[in-house]
Amino acid sequence: MNHEFDIFCHNITWLRKKHNYTKKEMANLLGISIGSLNKIERGQIPPRMTTEVLNQACKHFDIPIHSLFGAHLGE
């Protein structure tokens, strides 16, 4: 996997933990299954993931999309 996807996976996990969301809550917020969220948190991009996941994360956390891929959040 490429570096940007590694950063994305880290940042989704970081956002969930920073805001104290359960995996179920975060999956619902992103519009994905818990299984897909688990894959993301393990550093894998689910095969059916759409850009809507990115839109939902950016909208909910009020961050620009490039923040999900540019650098590790929280560092």
N, CA, C and O atoms as CSV, one atom per row, in Angstrom:
chain,resi,resn,atom,element,x,y,z
A,1,MET,N,N,0.856,-1.178,0.000
A,1,MET,CA,C,0.000,0.000,0.000
A,1,MET,C,C,0.897,1.234,0.000
A,1,MET,O,O,2.032,1.186,0.474
A,2,ASN,N,N,0.383,2.336,-0.533
A,2,ASN,CA,C,1.232,3.515,-0.580
A,2,ASN,C,C,1.141,4.334,0.700
A,2,ASN,O,O,0.264,4.128,1.538
A,3,HIS,N,N,2.070,5.262,0.819
A,3,HIS,CA,C,2.230,6.063,2.031
A,3,HIS,C,C,0.965,6.847,2.378
A,3,HIS,O,O,0.597,6.923,3.550
A,4,GLU,N,N,0.299,7.428,1.390
A,4,GLU,CA,C,-0.904,8.216,1.652
A,4,GLU,C,C,-2.019,7.362,2.254
A,4,GLU,O,O,-2.748,7.822,3.132
A,5,PHE,N,N,-2.153,6.125,1.787
A,5,PHE,CA,C,-3.168,5.237,2.354
A,5,PHE,C,C,-2.821,4.853,3.787
A,5,PHE,O,O,-3.710,4.728,4.629
A,6,ASP,N,N,-1.524,4.665,4.071
A,6,ASP,CA,C,-1.096,4.388,5.444
A,6,ASP,C,C,-1.479,5.549,6.353
A,6,ASP,O,O,-1.977,5.340,7.459
A,7,ILE,N,N,-1.249,6.764,5.888
A,7,ILE,CA,C,-1.593,7.959,6.663
A,7,ILE,C,C,-3.100,8.036,6.859
A,7,ILE,O,O,-3.565,8.311,7.965
A,8,PHE,N,N,-3.869,7.796,5.800
A,8,PHE,CA,C,-5.327,7.810,5.900
A,8,PHE,C,C,-5.815,6.836,6.969
A,8,PHE,O,O,-6.634,7.198,7.814
A,9,CYS,N,N,-5.317,5.610,6.932
A,9,CYS,CA,C,-5.743,4.591,7.893
A,9,CYS,C,C,-5.391,5.024,9.318
A,9,CYS,O,O,-6.206,4.882,10.229
A,10,HIS,N,N,-4.203,5.541,9.507
A,10,HIS,CA,C,-3.798,6.040,10.824
A,10,HIS,C,C,-4.736,7.150,11.285
A,10,HIS,O,O,-5.175,7.161,12.434
A,11,ASN,N,N,-5.040,8.079,10.390
A,11,ASN,CA,C,-5.844,9.245,10.766
A,11,ASN,C,C,-7.283,8.888,11.101
A,11,ASN,O,O,-7.870,9.487,12.003
A,12,ILE,N,N,-7.854,7.942,10.405
A,12,ILE,CA,C,-9.214,7.496,10.745
A,12,ILE,C,C,-9.214,6.879,12.147
A,12,ILE,O,O,-10.112,7.147,12.946
A,13,THR,N,N,-8.222,6.067,12.437
A,13,THR,CA,C,-8.113,5.467,13.767
A,13,THR,C,C,-7.908,6.549,14.822
A,13,THR,O,O,-8.545,6.524,15.875
A,14,TRP,N,N,-7.028,7.490,14.541
A,14,TRP,CA,C,-6.736,8.565,15.486
A,14,TRP,C,C,-7.991,9.395,15.771
A,14,TRP,O,O,-8.278,9.712,16.926
A,15,LEU,N,N,-8.734,9.743,14.725
A,15,LEU,CA,C,-9.951,10.531,14.916
A,15,LEU,C,C,-10.963,9.784,15.784
A,15,LEU,O,O,-11.590,10.378,16.662
A,16,ARG,N,N,-11.117,8.497,15.541
A,16,ARG,CA,C,-12.066,7.706,16.333
A,16,ARG,C,C,-11.679,7.715,17.805
A,16,ARG,O,O,-12.520,7.937,18.676
A,17,LYS,N,N,-10.411,7.476,18.073
A,17,LYS,CA,C,-9.953,7.408,19.461
A,17,LYS,C,C,-9.954,8.788,20.119
A,17,LYS,O,O,-10.329,8.918,21.284
A,18,LYS,N,N,-9.541,9.811,19.386
A,18,LYS,CA,C,-9.500,11.178,19.930
A,18,LYS,C,C,-10.885,11.639,20.372
A,18,LYS,O,O,-11.021,12.320,21.388
A,19,HIS,N,N,-11.903,11.271,19.617
A,19,HIS,CA,C,-13.271,11.699,19.914
A,19,HIS,C,C,-14.054,10.651,20.707
A,19,HIS,O,O,-15.264,10.772,20.899
A,20,ASN,N,N,-13.339,9.623,21.162
A,20,ASN,CA,C,-13.930,8.574,22.014
A,20,ASN,C,C,-15.146,7.892,21.397
A,20,ASN,O,O,-16.129,7.609,22.081
A,21,TYR,N,N,-15.064,7.632,20.090
A,21,TYR,CA,C,-16.126,6.888,19.423
A,21,TYR,C,C,-15.835,5.397,19.516
A,21,TYR,O,O,-14.687,4.965,19.413
A,22,THR,N,N,-16.882,4.629,19.708
A,22,THR,CA,C,-16.728,3.186,19.590
A,22,THR,C,C,-16.553,2.866,18.100
A,22,THR,O,O,-16.790,3.713,17.239
A,23,LYS,N,N,-16.142,1.654,17.822
A,23,LYS,CA,C,-16.031,1.255,16.411
A,23,LYS,C,C,-17.393,1.297,15.735
A,23,LYS,O,O,-17.501,1.680,14.570
A,24,LYS,N,N,-18.422,0.907,16.458
A,24,LYS,CA,C,-19.768,0.933,15.887
A,24,LYS,C,C,-20.186,2.369,15.569
A,24,LYS,O,O,-20.725,2.634,14.494
A,25,GLU,N,N,-19.942,3.285,16.489
A,25,GLU,CA,C,-20.299,4.692,16.257
A,25,GLU,C,C,-19.535,5.264,15.062
A,25,GLU,O,O,-20.113,5.956,14.224
A,26,MET,N,N,-18.241,4.975,14.988
A,26,MET,CA,C,-17.433,5.512,13.890
A,26,MET,C,C,-17.856,4.908,12.560
A,26,MET,O,O,-17.940,5.618,11.558
A,27,ALA,N,N,-18.119,3.628,12.539
A,27,ALA,CA,C,-18.565,2.980,11.309
A,27,ALA,C,C,-19.877,3.600,10.832
A,27,ALA,O,O,-20.039,3.877,9.644
A,28,ASN,N,N,-20.805,3.816,11.752
A,28,ASN,CA,C,-22.082,4.446,11.392
A,28,ASN,C,C,-21.872,5.854,10.857
A,28,ASN,O,O,-22.485,6.244,9.863
A,29,LEU,N,N,-21.012,6.611,11.511
A,29,LEU,CA,C,-20.718,7.976,11.083
A,29,LEU,C,C,-20.167,8.001,9.652
A,29,LEU,O,O,-20.523,8.868,8.854
A,30,LEU,N,N,-19.297,7.039,9.343
A,30,LEU,CA,C,-18.675,6.983,8.023
A,30,LEU,C,C,-19.542,6.275,6.984
A,30,LEU,O,O,-19.252,6.331,5.789
A,31,GLY,N,N,-20.597,5.615,7.434
A,31,GLY,CA,C,-21.470,4.887,6.513
A,31,GLY,C,C,-20.877,3.587,6.015
A,31,GLY,O,O,-21.129,3.170,4.885
A,32,ILE,N,N,-20.075,2.938,6.875
A,32,ILE,CA,C,-19.450,1.666,6.510
A,32,ILE,C,C,-19.733,0.635,7.595
A,32,ILE,O,O,-20.237,0.972,8.666
A,33,SER,N,N,-19.412,-0.602,7.314
A,33,SER,CA,C,-19.595,-1.660,8.303
A,33,SER,C,C,-18.446,-1.636,9.308
A,33,SER,O,O,-17.394,-1.046,9.060
A,34,ILE,N,N,-18.668,-2.287,10.439
A,34,ILE,CA,C,-17.590,-2.416,11.427
A,34,ILE,C,C,-16.435,-3.210,10.824
A,34,ILE,O,O,-15.272,-2.924,11.109
A,35,GLY,N,N,-16.743,-4.192,10.003
A,35,GLY,CA,C,-15.692,-4.968,9.332
A,35,GLY,C,C,-14.816,-4.094,8.456
A,35,GLY,O,O,-13.595,-4.247,8.439
A,36,SER,N,N,-15.441,-3.174,7.726
A,36,SER,CA,C,-14.656,-2.259,6.891
A,36,SER,C,C,-13.809,-1.323,7.745
A,36,SER,O,O,-12.659,-1.040,7.409
A,37,LEU,N,N,-14.374,-0.847,8.843
A,37,LEU,CA,C,-13.596,0.004,9.746
A,37,LEU,C,C,-12.429,-0.774,10.333
A,37,LEU,O,O,-11.326,-0.240,10.454
A,38,ASN,N,N,-12.658,-2.018,10.696
A,38,ASN,CA,C,-11.564,-2.846,11.219
A,38,ASN,C,C,-10.446,-2.975,10.194
A,38,ASN,O,O,-9.268,-2.914,10.547
A,39,LYS,N,N,-10.809,-3.154,8.929
A,39,LYS,CA,C,-9.784,-3.234,7.879
A,39,LYS,C,C,-8.995,-1.945,7.801
A,39,LYS,O,O,-7.767,-1.966,7.722
A,40,ILE,N,N,-9.694,-0.827,7.822
A,40,ILE,CA,C,-9.011,0.470,7.764
A,40,ILE,C,C,-8.055,0.601,8.944
A,40,ILE,O,O,-6.914,1.032,8.779
A,41,GLU,N,N,-8.520,0.231,10.125
A,41,GLU,CA,C,-7.675,0.364,11.304
A,41,GLU,C,C,-6.499,-0.606,11.302
A,41,GLU,O,O,-5.537,-0.413,12.046
A,42,ARG,N,N,-6.565,-1.633,10.484
A,42,ARG,CA,C,-5.431,-2.557,10.305
A,42,ARG,C,C,-4.540,-2.125,9.142
A,42,ARG,O,O,-3.571,-2.808,8.809
A,43,GLY,N,N,-4.870,-0.996,8.530
A,43,GLY,CA,C,-4.037,-0.491,7.443
A,43,GLY,C,C,-4.431,-0.981,6.070
A,43,GLY,O,O,-3.628,-0.914,5.139
A,44,GLN,N,N,-5.654,-1.476,5.919
A,44,GLN,CA,C,-6.129,-1.971,4.631
A,44,GLN,C,C,-7.284,-1.101,4.146
A,44,GLN,O,O,-8.097,-0.633,4.943
A,45,ILE,N,N,-7.348,-0.893,2.863
A,45,ILE,CA,C,-8.475,-0.163,2.287
A,45,ILE,C,C,-9.495,-1.191,1.796
A,45,ILE,O,O,-9.176,-2.019,0.943
A,46,PRO,N,N,-10.716,-1.143,2.328
A,46,PRO,CA,C,-11.742,-2.092,1.874
A,46,PRO,C,C,-12.007,-1.928,0.373
A,46,PRO,O,O,-12.012,-0.805,-0.131
A,47,PRO,N,N,-12.224,-3.024,-0.335
A,47,PRO,CA,C,-12.377,-2.950,-1.790
A,47,PRO,C,C,-13.568,-2.129,-2.274
A,47,PRO,O,O,-13.540,-1.608,-3.389
A,48,ARG,N,N,-14.591,-2.006,-1.474
A,48,ARG,CA,C,-15.786,-1.274,-1.915
A,48,ARG,C,C,-15.910,0.107,-1.274
A,48,ARG,O,O,-16.977,0.719,-1.323
A,49,MET,N,N,-14.841,0.593,-0.684
A,49,MET,CA,C,-14.895,1.906,-0.052
A,49,MET,C,C,-15.051,2.993,-1.109
A,49,MET,O,O,-14.396,2.955,-2.151
A,50,THR,N,N,-15.913,3.950,-0.834
A,50,THR,CA,C,-16.161,5.029,-1.788
A,50,THR,C,C,-15.664,6.355,-1.221
A,50,THR,O,O,-15.277,6.449,-0.056
A,51,THR,N,N,-15.685,7.360,-2.061
A,51,THR,CA,C,-15.281,8.694,-1.617
A,51,THR,C,C,-16.263,9.267,-0.600
A,51,THR,O,O,-15.942,10.233,0.092
A,52,GLU,N,N,-17.443,8.686,-0.503
A,52,GLU,CA,C,-18.411,9.159,0.490
A,52,GLU,C,C,-17.857,9.020,1.909
A,52,GLU,O,O,-18.184,9.821,2.785
A,53,VAL,N,N,-17.020,8.005,2.138
A,53,VAL,CA,C,-16.382,7.838,3.443
A,53,VAL,C,C,-15.518,9.057,3.746
A,53,VAL,O,O,-15.541,9.580,4.861
A,54,LEU,N,N,-14.763,9.504,2.761
A,54,LEU,CA,C,-13.919,10.689,2.936
A,54,LEU,C,C,-14.772,11.919,3.205
A,54,LEU,O,O,-14.477,12.708,4.103
A,55,ASN,N,N,-15.823,12.073,2.427
A,55,ASN,CA,C,-16.723,13.219,2.602
A,55,ASN,C,C,-17.333,13.235,3.994
A,55,ASN,O,O,-17.388,14.282,4.639
A,56,GLN,N,N,-17.789,12.086,4.458
A,56,GLN,CA,C,-18.409,11.998,5.778
A,56,GLN,C,C,-17.411,12.360,6.873
A,56,GLN,O,O,-17.749,13.109,7.789
A,57,ALA,N,N,-16.195,11.841,6.791
A,57,ALA,CA,C,-15.174,12.130,7.803
A,57,ALA,C,C,-14.848,13.620,7.823
A,57,ALA,O,O,-14.787,14.234,8.888
A,58,CYS,N,N,-14.642,14.192,6.651
A,58,CYS,CA,C,-14.285,15.610,6.571
A,58,CYS,C,C,-15.415,16.497,7.074
A,58,CYS,O,O,-15.179,17.469,7.792
A,59,LYS,N,N,-16.614,16.166,6.702
A,59,LYS,CA,C,-17.782,16.940,7.119
A,59,LYS,C,C,-17.979,16.866,8.637
A,59,LYS,O,O,-18.157,17.890,9.297
A,60,HIS,N,N,-17.947,15.663,9.172
A,60,HIS,CA,C,-18.207,15.479,10.597
A,60,HIS,C,C,-17.122,16.114,11.472
A,60,HIS,O,O,-17.428,16.762,12.473
A,61,PHE,N,N,-15.851,15.924,11.089
A,61,PHE,CA,C,-14.749,16.418,11.909
A,61,PHE,C,C,-14.276,17.811,11.489
A,61,PHE,O,O,-13.335,18.357,12.065
A,62,ASP,N,N,-14.941,18.375,10.480
A,62,ASP,CA,C,-14.641,19.723,10.001
A,62,ASP,C,C,-13.166,19.890,9.649
A,62,ASP,O,O,-12.487,20.795,10.134
A,63,ILE,N,N,-12.695,18.988,8.791
A,63,ILE,CA,C,-11.306,19.036,8.336
A,63,ILE,C,C,-11.270,18.959,6.817
A,63,ILE,O,O,-12.158,18.361,6.208
A,64,PRO,N,N,-10.261,19.554,6.199
A,64,PRO,CA,C,-10.132,19.437,4.745
A,64,PRO,C,C,-9.662,18.036,4.359
A,64,PRO,O,O,-8.957,17.373,5.120
A,65,ILE,N,N,-10.055,17.604,3.186
A,65,ILE,CA,C,-9.747,16.233,2.758
A,65,ILE,C,C,-8.250,15.948,2.739
A,65,ILE,O,O,-7.830,14.834,3.051
A,66,HIS,N,N,-7.449,16.935,2.377
A,66,HIS,CA,C,-6.004,16.689,2.318
A,66,HIS,C,C,-5.426,16.370,3.696
A,66,HIS,O,O,-4.352,15.777,3.789
A,67,SER,N,N,-6.125,16.758,4.769
A,67,SER,CA,C,-5.660,16.438,6.120
A,67,SER,C,C,-5.677,14.953,6.400
A,67,SER,O,O,-4.899,14.463,7.219
A,68,LEU,N,N,-6.557,14.230,5.727
A,68,LEU,CA,C,-6.636,12.781,5.931
A,68,LEU,C,C,-5.469,12.042,5.292
A,68,LEU,O,O,-5.172,10.907,5.665
A,69,PHE,N,N,-4.813,12.674,4.338
A,69,PHE,CA,C,-3.739,11.997,3.581
A,69,PHE,C,C,-2.367,12.647,3.717
A,69,PHE,O,O,-1.363,12.032,3.359
A,70,GLY,N,N,-2.302,13.884,4.230
A,70,GLY,CA,C,-1.045,14.632,4.212
A,70,GLY,C,C,-0.058,14.291,5.289
A,70,GLY,O,O,1.135,14.160,5.015
A,71,ALA,N,N,-0.528,14.143,6.519
A,71,ALA,CA,C,0.366,13.863,7.648
A,71,ALA,C,C,-0.454,13.217,8.754
A,71,ALA,O,O,-1.682,13.308,8.782
A,72,HIS,N,N,0.248,12.572,9.650
A,72,HIS,CA,C,-0.442,11.949,10.779
A,72,HIS,C,C,-1.051,13.032,11.650
A,72,HIS,O,O,-0.347,13.931,12.110
A,73,LEU,N,N,-2.354,12.951,11.880
A,73,LEU,CA,C,-3.027,13.881,12.779
A,73,LEU,C,C,-2.575,13.610,14.203
A,73,LEU,O,O,-2.275,12.471,14.562
A,74,GLY,N,N,-2.527,14.648,15.000
A,74,GLY,CA,C,-2.174,14.485,16.398
A,74,GLY,C,C,-0.694,14.440,16.693
A,74,GLY,O,O,-0.287,14.242,17.838
A,75,GLU,N,N,0.111,14.624,15.665
A,75,GLU,CA,C,1.569,14.607,15.903
A,75,GLU,C,C,2.156,15.959,15.622
A,75,GLU,O,O,3.364,16.149,15.763
